[in-house]
Structures are given as structure tokens and as C-alpha cells.
């Protein structure tokens, strides 16, 4: 005689069916929690010590600005008096784009949709 678990039962036609067991998520161990907390605390302490040192804040600001420029969030160069760009490609190459209405270098001819932002990034919308 075979022994059945509580998850096995026979159907009316005599065939055996096995119920799927639900897998419970494993709890996070105390060691893993402590390691994660130590990593976060170490990151904050490291940034804090850099920011407290002479020139450290400038390093952080410079790194953040570089990331923002790479991501297209900030300009590499602010528009300056006397700026004139023949087109958006030149303004982008100089790191000045986008150019807002009222800023040096803005021309309505460079603002294709007349929203006050010339040479803005196009996202396909």
C-alpha cells in the first residue's frame, strides 16, 4: 500500500493529481540586513567625509554636473552675451542647447514649435 501525502488525492476516475505547493518567500537573514545597513551607512559616511574636506564639495558638484550634462538634464555651458548660433547643431556642439526665449542666442527661427525653447531634445512625440 502506497502512502499518500496530504497534497495527493485520487479523482473520481481513479487518476492521481498532485496539488502544487506554494513556495513561501525566504525571510532575509539578519546578517544580510546588517550588511546592507553597513553599506548604506558607509556610503553616507564616505560622501560626508569628502564633502567636509577642502575642495570636496566642489568635487561632488563637478561630478554631479558631469552626470547631468551626460544625461541631457543640464547644459555644459550657459548662454552668454553675444552668442549667435547658425543652427541647433552648432548650439548643441557648444553645449548651450536648449536655449530659452530671452536668453542670449535664442532666435524664433531655431524654435520650430514656438514654445519658447530652441534646440530642445526631440523625444519622438
ABEGO torsion letter per residue (X at the ends): XBBBBAABBBBAAGBBBBBBBBBBBBBBBAAAAAAAAAAAAAAAAAAAAAAABBGAAAAAAAAAAAAAAAAGABBABBBBBGBBBABAAAAAAAGAOBBBBGBBGBBAAABAAGAGBBGBBBAGX
